[in-house]
Amino acid sequence: RTLLRLAAALAVLAVLVQGLRVWLSSKSYIFSRHQIAGLAKEHSGLDYEVAFSKIIIELRKKYPGHILPDEDLQWVFVNAGGWMGSMCLLHASLTEYVLLFGTAMDTSGHSGRYWAEISDTILAGTFRQWKEGTTKSEIFYPGDTIVHEVGEATAVQWSAGTWMVEYGRGFIPSTLGFVLSDTFFSTQDFITFFYTIRVYSKTLLLETQTFLSELGVF
């Protein structure tokens, strides 16, 4: 009986996973990797704070109703995979996110392995990546875009003063375990944990409001 229950549970899980894959591959998306990377590249080399401001303005023009208002923007620490950085979430849903990311200190660690494709375009500083199965690392500079494929794992290193624009596409809730695990189990910085959940909730609420507004509900 136990084996039958286990087999049934695995079968249900397999169906859910396959259904999720079909949904992710067939649905329409608001953003694209190339659009976000192109916008970031246009502003690479500028003072990063100036670049951030210009990028946010452009995103609001191109994607009205999908970028958080200024009063909801917040830089939040991220501890994950042994590294420490800071993010400012601009947009997020169940399948996409756009954020600003960087660090004021040298930091390195594990990239994480996600059910999502993540791309980063550097505005300032340097980023070094060591891919799984290789014996050499590669360094990237302002204007470069680094793509982290679904299921990929790498070693990552940011120099102090590295800032970038990041776009993720896939099943975004699957990334939260890695993003929050060090905060929950290591630093036990539950205020940062709360900030992270709160800003993600705000982006989901914004997307819901925009969706209902487009349907003419209100």
C-alpha positions, 0 to 999 in steps of 0.5 A: 500500500505504501509503494502504491501511494508513493507511485501515485504521488510520483505520477501526480508530481510528474503530471504537474511538472509536465503541465508546468513545462507546457504552460511556461513554454506556451504562455506570452511574456511581458518582457524579453531578455534582449529588450532588458539587456539592450536597455541596460547596455545603453546605460552601461558605463554611466554612473550606476545611480544615474543609469538606474534612474534612467532605466527605471524611467524607460521601463515605466514608459515601455511597460506601464503598470508593470513597474513598482512605483518609487514609494515601493522600491527598496534595496534589500540584502540578499545572502545566498550561496555564500555571497552577499549582495543587494537587490531592488525589485522592479517587477515580478510575477509567477513567471518573470522578474526584473531587478537591479542587483549589485554589491559594494564589496567583493563577494563570491559563492555558488550561483544556485540552480534554478527552474528559470533562465536568468540574464544579467547585464553589467552597468559597472564593475566586473563579474567572474563566472566559473562554469560547472565542468570546466577548469577556467573562469571567464570575466565580464565587463560593463555592457556584457550580458551573462545568461544563466540557463535553466538548471545550470550551476556556476561559481560566481564572483563580483568585484566591489562596485559591481552593479547590473540589471537582471531579468529572470524567466521561468517558474519564479517561486522555485528561486525563492528557496535558494534566495532565502535559505541563507537568510533563514538558516544562516544569518537569521536576519528575519527582517530582511526575510520579511522585506523580501517577501513583502516586496515580492507580494507588492509586485504580485499585487501590482500585476493582479491590479494591472491584469484586472484593469486591462480586463475592465474590472476596475 
